[in-house]
């Protein structure tokens, strides 16, 4: 039994891609997308036609409206392959706009409904800013499930749990990148700061009984993935899914509700002021959150230019 098959015994495996062929190859339960992954996909000949068709079918609509329909078009195709859910990201330029994020979440779900997709098969991805978390809190009460992305710290995770969001995506690889750059250390296994961050969040949630799902994301190597076996979900790139499928090394469960109960971590809570201070106090989280929003904004603009070029 290869590592991917072993991992599936402990964790729900999610494909982190907009590439349908890769999703079919590895049979994940769910799939996640973001502007960067969609941008990468539409530059391939295989998916260029989906972009062209979306633009052609929506003549007279604004670039923003066509963009939303492109994201949903990818989601609809992905849901023909995976049995579970797809995550579709809101415009990163709304990361500090609560009302704008709520409106966009509603619009995306309406588009999915118009395509015959039930809302329980869609997760709306929103950046884990204070404003984003407040937007998710409202959407969740309306039955729109949210996946909080660009998460790098426990304060973000705690605020999301208290807002009763469906799922969070703490980033492993980007945390690893930051610490490697700062220290020059090539972290491995349980010593990896990204792995430690997700473990801390998972243990906190399970110790205090929060139902919010934890999905580790943004991996740089299979070691990070194996160290988080037992996490609720792990979203993994096609390249790393392939490496896992090619290895027969043993995979053992590293995270569990039982182990979490023994964690000495104490319960905390945040209002807006204390949240902003706690997040600001973590240089890595502050820098990677800002950088992540900038990168997603830039890739969204590139996608919009591709759309405009075809109109």
C-alpha positions in Angstrom: 0.0 0.0 0.0 1.5 3.3 -1.0 1.7 6.4 1.2 -1.3 8.1 -0.4 -3.5 5.1 0.2 -2.2 4.9 3.8 -2.8 8.6 4.4 -6.4 8.2 3.3 -7.1 5.9 6.3 -6.4 8.8 8.7 -7.2 12.0 6.7 -9.5 13.2 4.0 -7.3 13.9 1.0 -8.1 17.0 -1.1 -6.6 18.0 -4.4 -5.0 21.5 -4.5 -5.4 22.2 -8.2 -7.6 23.4 -11.0 -6.3 20.6 -13.3 -9.2 18.1 -13.8 -6.8 15.4 -15.2 -4.8 15.4 -12.0 -7.9 15.3 -9.9 -9.1 12.2 -11.8 -5.8 10.5 -11.4 -5.6 10.6 -7.6 -9.3 10.2 -6.6 -9.4 12.9 -3.8 -12.6 13.5 -1.8 -12.6 17.3 -2.3 -10.8 19.8 -4.3 -9.6 23.4 -3.7 -9.0 26.3 -6.1 -7.7 29.8 -5.8 -6.9 32.6 -8.4 -3.3 31.4 -8.8 -4.4 27.8 -9.5 -7.1 28.9 -12.0 -4.6 31.2 -13.7 -2.1 28.4 -14.0 -4.8 26.1 -15.4 -6.2 28.4 -18.1 -2.7 28.9 -19.5 -2.7 25.2 -20.5 -4.2 24.2 -23.9 -6.5 21.8 -22.1 -8.4 24.5 -20.3 -8.0 27.5 -22.6 -11.4 26.5 -24.2 -13.2 26.8 -20.9 -12.0 30.3 -20.5 -12.9 31.1 -24.1 -16.4 29.6 -23.7 -17.1 31.4 -20.5 -16.2 34.8 -22.1 -18.2 33.9 -25.3 -21.3 32.9 -23.3 -21.3 36.0 -21.2 -20.9 38.8 -23.7 -22.2 42.1 -22.4 -21.4 41.2 -18.8 -18.7 43.0 -16.8 -15.2 41.5 -16.3 -16.0 40.9 -12.7 -19.2 38.9 -13.6 -17.3 36.9 -16.2 -14.5 36.2 -13.6 -17.1 34.8 -11.2 -18.6 32.6 -13.9 -15.1 31.3 -14.8 -14.4 30.3 -11.2 -17.8 28.6 -10.9 -17.3 26.9 -14.4 -14.1 25.3 -13.0 -15.9 24.4 -9.8 -18.8 22.7 -11.7 -16.4 20.6 -13.7 -14.4 19.6 -10.6 -17.6 18.5 -8.9 -18.3 16.1 -11.8 -15.1 14.3 -10.6 -14.9 14.6 -6.8 -17.6 13.1 -4.6 -17.3 15.9 -2.0 -16.8 19.6 -2.1 -15.0 22.3 -4.1 -13.6 25.5 -2.6 -14.0 28.7 -4.6 -12.2 31.8 -3.6 -13.7 35.3 -3.3 -11.8 38.2 -4.8 -8.8 38.9 -2.6 -9.3 42.6 -3.1 -12.2 42.2 -0.8 -10.0 40.9 2.1 -10.7 44.0 4.2 -14.3 44.5 3.0 -16.8 42.6 5.2 -19.9 43.6 3.2 -18.2 43.1 -0.1 -17.1 39.6 0.9 -20.6 38.7 2.1 -22.1 39.9 -1.3 -19.5 38.0 -3.3 -20.1 34.8 -1.3 -23.8 35.1 -2.0 -23.2 35.7 -5.7 -21.0 32.7 -6.1 -23.4 30.4 -4.3 -26.2 31.8 -6.5 -24.2 30.9 -9.6 -23.6 27.4 -8.4 -27.3 27.0 -7.7 -28.1 28.2 -11.2 -25.8 25.3 -12.4 -27.7 22.8 -10.3 -25.1 22.6 -7.6 -26.2 22.3 -4.0 -24.6 24.8 -1.6 -23.5 22.0 0.7 -21.0 21.0 -2.0 -19.3 24.4 -2.1 -17.0 26.1 0.3 -16.5 29.9 -0.2 -12.9 30.8 0.5 -12.2 34.0 2.3 -8.9 35.4 3.7 -8.5 35.1 7.4 -8.5 38.8 8.2 -10.8 40.2 10.9 -13.1 41.5 8.2 -13.1 38.2 6.3 -13.9 36.3 9.5 -16.8 38.6 10.2 -18.1 38.0 6.6 -17.8 34.3 7.1 -19.8 34.4 10.3 -22.7 36.1 8.5 -22.5 33.7 5.5 -22.4 30.6 7.8 -25.6 31.7 9.5 -27.2 31.8 6.0 -26.1 28.3 5.3 -23.2 29.2 3.1 -20.2 27.2 4.3 -16.8 28.9 4.3 -13.2 27.9 4.0 -10.9 30.4 5.7 -7.6 30.7 3.8 -4.3 32.5 4.3 -4.1 31.3 7.9 -0.8 31.5 9.6 -1.5 31.8 13.4 -3.5 30.5 16.3 -5.3 33.9 16.8 -6.7 33.6 13.3 -7.8 30.1 14.0 -9.4 30.9 17.3 -11.4 33.8 15.8 -12.6 31.5 13.0 -13.7 28.8 15.5 -15.6 31.4 17.5 -17.3 32.6 14.3 -18.4 28.9 13.7 -16.9 28.6 10.2 -17.0 25.3 8.5 -13.3 24.9 7.7 -9.9 26.5 8.0 -6.8 26.1 5.8 -3.7 26.8 7.8 -0.7 27.1 5.5 2.3 24.9 6.2 4.7 25.6 3.3 4.6 29.4 3.5 5.3 29.3 7.2 8.2 27.0 6.5 9.4 29.4 3.8 9.5 32.3 6.2 11.4 30.6 8.9 13.9 29.0 6.5 14.6 32.5 5.1 15.0 34.0 8.5 17.2 31.3 10.1 18.8 29.5 7.1 17.6 26.2 8.6 16.0 23.5 6.3 13.5 22.2 8.8 12.3 18.6 8.5 9.6 16.4 10.1 8.2 17.4 13.5 10.7 20.3 13.8 9.0 22.1 10.8 7.4 25.4 12.1 4.6 25.0 9.6 3.8 21.5 10.8 3.9 22.7 14.4 1.5 25.6 13.6 -1.1 23.2 12.2 -0.7 20.7 15.0 -1.2 23.5 17.6 -4.4 24.6 15.9 -5.7 21.1 15.5 -5.0 20.3 19.2 -6.7 23.5 20.3 -9.8 22.8 18.3 -10.1 19.2 19.4 -9.3 19.9 23.1 -12.0 22.5 23.4 -14.5 20.8 21.2 -14.8 23.2 18.2 -16.4 21.4 15.2 -14.6 23.6 12.6 -12.6 21.3 10.2 -8.8 21.8 10.0 -7.3 21.3 6.5 -3.6 21.7 6.3 -2.5 23.4 3.1 0.5 24.8 1.1 3.0 21.9 1.3 6.5 22.0 0.1 7.4 18.3 0.6 5.8 14.9 1.6 7.5 15.0 5.0 5.2 17.9 6.0 2.2 15.9 4.9 3.2 12.7 6.7 3.8 14.6 9.9 0.1 15.8 9.8 -1.5 12.4 9.2 -4.7 12.4 11.2 -5.5 16.1 10.5 -9.2 16.4 9.4 -8.2 17.1 5.8 -5.0 17.9 3.8 -5.1 19.7 0.5 -2.2 18.5 -1.6 -0.7 19.5 -5.0 -0.7 17.0 -7.9 3.1 16.9 -7.7 3.1 15.8 -4.1 0.2 13.4 -4.6 2.3 11.7 -7.2 5.3 11.4 -4.8 3.0 9.9 -2.1 1.6 7.4 -4.6 5.2 6.4 -5.5 6.4 5.6 -2.0 5.6 2.6 0.1 7.2 4.0 3.3 4.9 3.5 6.4 2.5 6.3 7.4 1.4 6.5 11.1 -1.2 8.7 12.7 0.4 11.8 14.2 -2.7 13.9 15.1 -5.8 12.6 17.0 -8.5 14.0 19.3 -7.2 11.7 22.1 -3.7 13.2 21.9 -5.1 16.7 21.6 -6.9 16.3 25.0 -3.5 16.0 26.7 -2.2 19.3 25.2 -1.6 21.9 28.0 -2.7 24.8 25.8 -5.0 27.2 27.4 -8.2 28.6 26.0 -8.2 32.2 24.6 -10.7 34.6 23.0 -10.3 37.7 20.9 -12.3 40.9 20.2 -11.2 43.0 17.3 -8.6 45.0 19.2 -7.0 42.0 20.8 -7.1 40.0 17.6 -5.3 42.8 15.7 -2.6 43.1 18.4 -2.1 39.3 18.6 -1.7 39.0 14.9 0.6 42.0 14.7 2.7 40.4 17.4 3.5 37.5 15.1 5.8 38.9 12.4 5.6 35.8 10.2 1.8 35.7 10.3 1.5 39.4 9.6 4.0 39.3 6.7 2.7 36.1 5.1 -1.0 37.2 5.3 -0.2 40.5 3.6 2.0 38.8 1.0 -0.6 36.2 0.3 -3.3 38.8 -0.3 -1.0 40.7 -2.6 -0.2 37.6 -4.7 -3.8 36.6 -5.0 -4.8 40.1 -6.0 -2.0 40.2 -8.7 -3.1 36.8 -10.2 -6.8 38.0 -10.2 -5.7 41.0 -12.2 -3.8 38.8 -14.6 -6.9 36.6 -15.1 -9.0 39.7 -15.7 -6.6 40.9 -18.4 -6.9 37.5 -20.1 -10.7 37.8 -20.0 -10.6 41.4 -21.4 -8.3 40.2 -24.2 -10.9 37.8 -25.4 -13.9 40.1 -25.2 
